[in-house]
Amino acid sequence: MKEISLADKAGFCFGVKRAVDSALKLKEKYNKPIYTLGPLIHNNDVVSFLKDKEIYSVELEEIEKLSPEDVIIIRSHGVPKDVIEKLKSHKVIIENATCPYVSNIQQKVEKYYKEGYAIIIVGDENHPEVIGINGWCDNTAIISKSGDNLENIPKRVCVVSQTTEKQSNWEKVLNKIIGFAKELIAFNTICSATEVRQKSADEISKEVDAMIIIGGYNSSNTTKLYEICKNNCENTYHVENLQGLPSEILKNQNIKKIGVTAGASTPDWIIKEAIEKMRDEKNVNGEEMELYEQYSRDNVNISVGKILEGEVFKVNEKEAYLTIGTKSEAILPIGEYTKEENVSLKDFLKVGDKIRAKIINRKNTDGLVVLSTIEVERQKLYEDLSRAFENKEVIELQVKEEVKGGLVGSYKGIRVFIPASHIELNRIDNLKAYIGRTIQVQLIEFERQRNGMKIVASRRSILKGEKESKEVETWNNLQEGEVVEGLVRRITNFGAFVEIDGVDGLLHSSEMSWNKVNNPSHLLKVGEKVRVYVLSIDKENKKLSLSMKKLSENPWSNIKEKYPVGNIVLGKVVRFAKFGAFVELEPGIDGLVHISQISKNRVEKPEDVLKAGEEIKAIIIDVNEDEKRVSLSIKALEEI
């Protein structure tokens, strides 16, 4: 019975998958034909698949045919800098799907070329990626495959590599340059995906009787996989898809083990299709061949971020071991299960327990998948917060710290920022006073960014809603003539604003006291509670007038009976005017001693004779209740 093994690393790499996914999303976004500058990837099956989706490949010279509204994708290989400028001049919509690893090389080449370094690229001079990189140093790069063409190497050199180049070629070129260059900067820019695929292919090809390499015939990285495997296994075949599978190796009884790998531009479905084809074939004994394949052996897709269910088969104090799928093993460290300290994982888990966990590492140093239940809970919390954001739900945060511009709160361990302007309805001077408090907020921003989630909350929006509801209730309940308690919120030179159950009312200075009030701040303080009388209510214009003096008896009532003319009275000098001095007889009643009634002698200014706060005796010489006036005379007292 033949055994078929799939290399541990095979198929779509990050950059290629990103380019294909981007193209499909752009087609959905614009809902019209999309164009790629050259084939998006070096795989005819994928290019045909994209064409069926109205994603067409065009060459640079065909750009003239496109209109400014057309969308063109720069493929994963990247392009020279001047090509981007040319696209911009045609005013087409440019979507750059250059692989991030390739973009990194382009940036390095441009930087060091401008600094005076000669650029050497290890790779194929005809490959579109290399052509694109060369365009970022004005097409002056020296391009070498194995170092054979390197002569008269410049003194200052920056060396980079095509992402899909073989490691052995990189080493050959670098070793030759080292002997000549005086100043050398080298960046091994062979893509990590390429490295692991080449290493995996190298290992598996040494253990099998035949190797099948699946991928486009014009794919550089697939060709290199073929070359690597061919060095180890004579029976190595390069096929583009299942139609190219060599039937002879399936019938050859001397071939017991068949290895399979695929280039970075080969999608999973082509790999699976080819393996399924081999699985359905019969060997010479009429028995079905066995398939040892990553995709089916575990029944799970081992990818970072995937949530799956595992069963504990071993647990100790610091970690639990689980089976995932049918045969694969995974490890769950205690730090990824609980944040509690000085505890044993045995206190939480036992053999046979089934748990949901997220993959955070596909393979650690021991070759095990690393799982986390904490990240599952974190994802659930993000989902809860996303729902709260969409539905404008109120959530509770515990305020943890003050930062520049506001506060940081925690929602069950998730960091949430509250801007200072969104904490209260009014400006706050002391943010530290909120640390440790639990507050209710609504989310106003919830966005995934490159460096994590941006979550912003507002307490002000809740307070504003509460205030508006409270105001409506207060306006409906307030009655003219009733006495209520309020809080002094603001003091001006003409009075004070007093909040009555969420509604601000004006307490004019003339209504603060029966005495004349020149400076309201001498009588009231912000934050002070006061009892006030509701003078008038204007619900339509939301105006409320209040009074304090209405709560005390009018001191001018029966004034003539209280202060009969001709009697001597004791009072205190409270203020001066050019024409005399005012003497307080009781709160709310001031009598006037005219300047002519201060002394028998001539008086230039009242304050030359009298002092503020001084107690004096005087005779009441007139009382006018209507005009609220009491006239006094000190001089008349002297004549008695």
Stockholm file with secondary structure:
# STOCKHOLM 1.0

chainA/1-640         MKEISLADKAGFCFGVKRAVDSALKLKEKYNKPIYTLGPLIHNNDVVSFLKDKEIYSVELEEIEKLSPEDVIIIRSHGVPKDVIEKLKSHKVIIENATCPYVSNIQQKVEKYYKEGYAIIIVGDENHPEVIGINGWCDNTAIISKSGDNLENIPKRVCVVSQTTEKQSNWEKVLNKIIGFAKELIAFNTICSATEVRQKSADEISKEVDAMIIIGGYNSSNTTKLYEICKNNCENTYHVENLQGLPSEILKNQNIKKIGVTAGASTPDWIIKEAIEKMRDEKNVNGEEMELYEQYSRDNVNISVGKILEGEVFKVNEKEAYLTIGTKSEAILPIGEYTKEENVSLKDFLKVGDKIRAKIINRKNTDGLVVLSTIEVERQKLYEDLSRAFENKEVIELQVKEEVKGGLVGSYKGIRVFIPASHIELNRIDNLKAYIGRTIQVQLIEFERQRNGMKIVASRRSILKGEKESKEVETWNNLQEGEVVEGLVRRITNFGAFVEIDGVDGLLHSSEMSWNKVNNPSHLLKVGEKVRVYVLSIDKENKKLSLSMKKLSENPWSNIKEKYPVGNIVLGKVVRFAKFGAFVELEPGIDGLVHISQISKNRVEKPEDVLKAGEEIKAIIIDVNEDEKRVSLSIKALEEI
#=GR chainA/1-640 SS CCEEEECSSCSCCHHHHHHHHHHHHHHHHHCSCEEEESCSSSCHHHHHHHHHTTEEEECGGGGGGSCTTCEEEECTTCCCHHHHHHHHHTTCEEEECCCHHHHHHHHHHHHHHHTTCEEEEESCTTSHHHHHHHGGGTTCCEEESSSTTCCSCCSEEEEEECTTCCHHHHHHHHHHHHTTCSEEEECCCCCHHHHHHHHHHHHHHTSCSEEEEESCTTCHHHHHHHHHHHHHCSSEEEESSGGGCCHHHHHCTTCCEEEEEECTTCCHHHHHHHHHHHHHSBCTTSCBCEEECHHHHSSSCCCTTCEEEEEEEEECSSEEEEEETTTEEEEEEGGGTCCCSSCCGGGTCCTTCEEEEEEEESCCTTSCEEEESHHHHHHHHHHHHHHHHHHTCEEEEEEEEEETTEEEEEETTEEEEEEGGGTSSSCCSCGGGGTTCEEEEEEEEEEEETTEEEEEEESHHHHHHHHHHHHHHHHHHCCTTCEEEEEEEEEETTEEEEEETTEEEEEEGGGTCSSCCSCGGGTCCTTCEEEEEEEEEETTTTEEEEESGGGSCCTTTTHHHHSCTTCEEEEEEEEEETTEEEEEEETTEEEEEEGGGSCSSCCSCGGGTCCTTCEEEEEEEEEETTTTEEEEESHHHHTC
#=GC SS_cons         CCEEEECSSCSCCHHHHHHHHHHHHHHHHHCSCEEEESCSSSCHHHHHHHHHTTEEEECGGGGGGSCTTCEEEECTTCCCHHHHHHHHHTTCEEEECCCHHHHHHHHHHHHHHHTTCEEEEESCTTSHHHHHHHGGGTTCCEEESSSTTCCSCCSEEEEEECTTCCHHHHHHHHHHHHTTCSEEEECCCCCHHHHHHHHHHHHHHTSCSEEEEESCTTCHHHHHHHHHHHHHCSSEEEESSGGGCCHHHHHCTTCCEEEEEECTTCCHHHHHHHHHHHHHSBCTTSCBCEEECHHHHSSSCCCTTCEEEEEEEEECSSEEEEEETTTEEEEEEGGGTCCCSSCCGGGTCCTTCEEEEEEEESCCTTSCEEEESHHHHHHHHHHHHHHHHHHTCEEEEEEEEEETTEEEEEETTEEEEEEGGGTSSSCCSCGGGGTTCEEEEEEEEEEEETTEEEEEEESHHHHHHHHHHHHHHHHHHCCTTCEEEEEEEEEETTEEEEEETTEEEEEEGGGTCSSCCSCGGGTCCTTCEEEEEEEEEETTTTEEEEESGGGSCCTTTTHHHHSCTTCEEEEEEEEEETTEEEEEEETTEEEEEEGGGSCSSCCSCGGGTCCTTCEEEEEEEEEETTTTEEEEESHHHHTC
//
